């Protein structure tokens, strides 16, 4: 019976949806995390009668007769709406107010991208991410610095004992034509893909990029209540598909009894 196989695709699809919701909820407090949603599409149709086909020698069918084969997941789409910002007062806690990504140099030498602005000064004075990866381009803070300032345009200054603040570098932001096409690498990092388009970099506040806000962190954009509602809907949809499978099984059993 076709309905059983069709319902099975629905159960598989809702399983992926529930897995995605679970990941969103697990990262509800992850700095700079962006939630995902699953996009679905219907599978091919068995056409028993084409729309507009001849019904008689002089009439045509206004509609056709098509039976669908179920559903399949097309993609998981990252939603890059901004999360709320939390005041941390940390000198190197940075939030982007608007589009853009911080650039991070990974141990392989590749540059990846993040909205997580939780930076610290490493043992050698280099500014690094929470995982210890250097900010790119690299930025070094004097070992005797007593204060660090980051302007909205990314200009970084440091104050040393007995001296006025001096500029030690600047932070560039990156952006993409299609941020949703970035590949999630874990650790709050994204990498460039063909779908995202090539990276462009510029000074914060210019060329459509957001400003940098010192002493703040961007929180996750996961809305817990919305995710819980979606979880209930996905669970109920899964149950309905499982009922179709059971109904199909009972119909087949009844058919077998008729034959015997």
C-alpha positions as CSV (number, residue, x, y, z in Angstrom):
1,X,0.0,0.0,0.0
2,X,1.4,3.3,-1.1
3,X,0.1,5.3,1.9
4,X,2.4,3.4,4.3
5,X,5.5,4.4,2.4
6,X,4.3,8.0,2.0
7,X,3.6,8.2,5.7
8,X,7.1,6.8,6.4
9,X,8.7,9.7,4.5
10,X,6.6,12.0,6.8
11,X,8.0,10.3,9.9
12,X,11.6,10.6,8.6
13,X,11.0,14.3,7.8
14,X,9.6,15.1,11.3
15,X,12.5,13.3,12.9
16,X,14.9,15.7,11.2
17,X,12.7,18.6,12.2
18,X,12.7,17.5,15.8
19,X,16.5,17.0,15.7
20,X,16.9,20.6,14.4
21,X,14.6,22.0,17.1
22,X,16.6,20.1,19.7
23,X,19.8,21.7,18.5
24,X,18.2,25.1,18.6
25,X,17.0,24.6,22.2
26,X,20.3,23.2,23.3
27,X,22.0,26.4,22.1
28,X,19.5,28.8,23.5
29,X,22.2,30.3,25.7
30,X,25.1,30.0,23.2
31,X,26.7,33.4,22.4
32,X,26.1,34.4,18.8
33,X,24.2,31.2,17.9
34,X,21.8,31.4,15.0
35,X,18.8,29.1,14.9
36,X,18.0,26.8,12.0
37,X,14.8,25.8,10.3
38,X,14.1,22.8,8.1
39,X,12.7,23.4,4.6
40,X,10.6,20.5,3.0
41,X,9.4,19.7,-0.5
42,X,6.9,17.2,-1.8
43,X,8.2,14.1,-3.6
44,X,7.3,13.1,-7.1
45,X,3.7,12.3,-8.1
46,X,2.2,9.4,-9.9
47,X,0.0,10.8,-12.6
48,X,-3.0,8.6,-13.4
49,X,-4.7,11.2,-15.5
50,X,-3.2,14.4,-16.9
51,X,-5.0,17.8,-16.3
52,X,-6.7,18.8,-19.5
53,X,-6.7,15.3,-20.8
54,X,-9.6,14.1,-23.0
55,X,-12.6,12.9,-21.0
56,X,-14.7,12.3,-24.1
57,X,-14.3,13.1,-27.8
58,X,-15.6,16.6,-27.1
59,X,-14.7,17.4,-23.5
60,X,-11.5,17.7,-21.5
61,X,-10.7,17.1,-17.8
62,X,-10.6,20.3,-15.8
63,X,-8.3,18.7,-13.3
64,X,-6.0,15.7,-13.3
65,X,-5.6,12.7,-11.0
66,X,-2.2,12.7,-9.2
67,X,-1.1,10.8,-6.1
68,X,1.8,12.1,-4.2
69,X,4.7,10.1,-2.8
70,X,5.4,12.0,0.4
71,X,7.9,14.6,1.6
72,X,11.7,15.1,1.8
73,X,13.9,17.6,3.6
74,X,15.4,20.1,1.2
75,X,17.7,22.1,3.5
76,X,18.4,23.5,7.0
77,X,18.3,27.2,6.7
78,X,20.3,29.4,9.2
79,X,18.2,32.4,10.3
80,X,20.6,35.3,10.8
81,X,18.3,37.7,12.6
82,X,20.1,39.5,15.4
83,X,19.9,38.2,18.9
84,X,19.6,40.4,22.0
85,X,22.8,42.0,23.4
86,X,23.9,41.5,27.0
87,X,26.0,44.0,28.9
88,X,29.0,42.2,30.3
89,X,31.4,45.2,30.7
90,X,34.2,43.0,29.4
91,X,36.9,45.0,27.6
92,X,37.1,42.5,24.8
93,X,33.4,41.4,24.8
94,X,32.2,42.7,21.4
95,X,28.8,42.6,19.7
96,X,28.0,43.5,16.1
97,X,24.9,45.7,15.8
98,X,24.0,44.9,12.2
99,X,25.3,42.6,9.5
100,X,28.8,41.2,9.6
101,X,31.1,38.6,11.0
102,X,34.3,38.5,13.0
103,X,37.1,36.8,11.2
104,X,38.9,33.9,13.1
105,X,42.2,32.2,12.0
106,X,41.9,28.4,12.6
107,X,44.9,26.1,13.4
108,X,44.9,25.0,9.8
109,X,45.5,28.6,8.7
110,X,42.0,29.0,7.2
111,X,39.9,32.0,8.0
112,X,36.4,31.2,9.4
113,X,33.6,33.5,10.6
114,X,31.6,34.0,13.7
115,X,29.1,36.3,15.5
116,X,30.6,35.3,18.9
117,X,32.5,38.3,20.1
118,X,33.8,36.7,23.3
119,X,37.5,37.6,22.9
120,X,40.4,37.4,25.3
121,X,44.1,38.2,25.4
122,X,46.3,35.1,24.9
123,X,49.5,34.4,26.7
124,X,51.6,36.2,24.0
125,X,49.3,39.2,23.9
126,X,47.4,38.1,20.8
127,X,43.6,38.7,20.9
128,X,41.9,35.2,20.6
129,X,38.4,33.8,20.6
130,X,37.0,31.8,23.5
131,X,38.5,28.7,21.8
132,X,41.9,30.2,21.6
133,X,41.9,31.0,17.9
134,X,43.4,34.3,16.9
135,X,41.3,37.2,15.6
136,X,42.1,37.9,11.9
137,X,43.9,40.1,11.0
138,X,46.0,39.4,14.1
139,X,45.8,42.0,16.9
140,X,48.4,42.2,19.7
141,X,47.9,44.0,23.0
142,X,50.9,45.3,25.0
143,X,51.7,43.1,27.9
144,X,51.6,46.1,30.3
145,X,48.3,47.5,29.0
146,X,46.0,48.6,31.8
147,X,43.0,49.3,29.6
148,X,41.7,48.5,26.1
149,X,39.3,50.5,24.1
150,X,37.4,49.4,20.9
151,X,35.6,52.1,18.9
152,X,32.4,51.5,16.9
153,X,34.5,51.5,13.7
154,X,36.7,48.8,15.0
155,X,39.7,51.0,16.0
156,X,41.5,49.4,19.0
157,X,43.5,51.4,21.4
158,X,45.5,50.5,24.5
159,X,46.5,52.4,27.6
160,X,49.8,51.7,29.3
161,X,51.0,53.1,32.6
162,X,52.0,56.7,32.4
163,X,51.0,57.1,28.8
164,X,48.0,58.3,26.8
165,X,45.8,55.7,24.9
166,X,47.4,54.7,21.6
167,X,46.0,52.9,18.6
168,X,47.3,49.3,18.3
169,X,45.2,48.1,15.3
170,X,41.7,47.7,14.0
171,X,39.1,45.1,13.5
172,X,37.7,44.3,10.1
173,X,34.3,42.7,9.6
174,X,33.3,40.2,6.9
175,X,30.1,39.8,5.0
176,X,28.5,37.6,2.4
177,X,25.9,38.0,-0.3
178,X,24.1,34.9,1.1
179,X,25.0,34.3,4.8
180,X,22.5,31.4,4.9
181,X,24.8,29.6,2.5
182,X,27.6,29.4,5.0
183,X,28.7,26.0,6.3
184,X,28.4,25.5,10.1
185,X,31.7,24.1,11.4
186,X,30.8,24.0,15.1
187,X,32.4,26.1,17.8
188,X,30.3,29.1,16.6
189,X,32.3,29.2,13.4
190,X,31.1,29.3,9.8
191,X,33.1,28.7,6.6
192,X,32.7,30.2,3.1
193,X,31.0,28.1,0.4
194,X,30.0,28.5,-3.2
195,X,26.4,29.2,-2.0
196,X,27.4,32.0,0.4
197,X,29.4,33.8,-2.3
198,X,32.9,35.2,-1.8
199,X,33.7,37.1,1.4
200,X,34.0,40.9,1.4
201,X,35.7,42.8,4.2
202,X,35.4,46.4,5.3
203,X,35.5,48.7,8.3
204,X,32.6,48.4,10.7
205,X,29.9,50.8,9.9
206,X,30.8,51.0,6.2
207,X,29.5,49.2,3.1
208,X,26.4,47.9,4.8
209,X,28.2,46.4,7.8
210,X,27.2,46.9,11.4
211,X,29.0,48.8,14.2
212,X,31.0,47.2,17.0
213,X,29.7,47.6,20.5
214,X,32.3,47.1,23.3
215,X,31.3,45.5,26.6
216,X,28.4,43.6,25.1
217,X,27.8,40.1,23.7
218,X,25.2,39.1,21.2
219,X,23.0,36.3,22.6
220,X,21.4,33.4,20.7
221,X,18.4,34.4,18.5
222,X,16.5,31.2,19.6
223,X,13.0,32.0,20.9
224,X,12.3,29.2,23.3
225,X,8.5,29.5,23.3
226,X,8.4,29.3,19.5
227,X,10.7,26.3,19.4
228,X,8.5,24.5,22.0
229,X,5.4,25.2,19.9
230,X,7.2,23.9,16.8
231,X,8.3,20.8,18.8
232,X,4.7,20.0,19.7
233,X,3.6,20.4,16.1
234,X,6.4,18.2,14.9
235,X,5.5,15.5,17.5
236,X,1.8,15.5,16.6
237,X,2.6,15.4,12.9
238,X,4.9,12.4,13.5
239,X,2.1,10.7,15.5
240,X,-0.4,11.3,12.7
241,X,1.9,9.8,10.1
242,X,2.4,6.7,12.4
243,X,-1.4,6.4,12.5
244,X,-1.5,6.3,8.7
245,X,1.1,3.4,8.8
246,X,-1.1,1.5,11.4
247,X,-4.2,2.2,9.3
248,X,-2.5,0.8,6.2
249,X,-1.4,-2.2,8.1
250,X,-5.0,-2.9,9.3
251,X,-6.3,-2.5,5.7
252,X,-3.8,-5.0,4.5
253,X,-4.7,-7.4,7.2
254,X,-8.4,-7.1,6.3
255,X,-7.5,-7.7,2.6
256,X,-5.5,-10.8,3.5
257,X,-8.5,-12.1,5.5
258,X,-10.8,-11.6,2.4
259,X,-8.4,-13.5,0.2
260,X,-8.1,-16.4,2.7
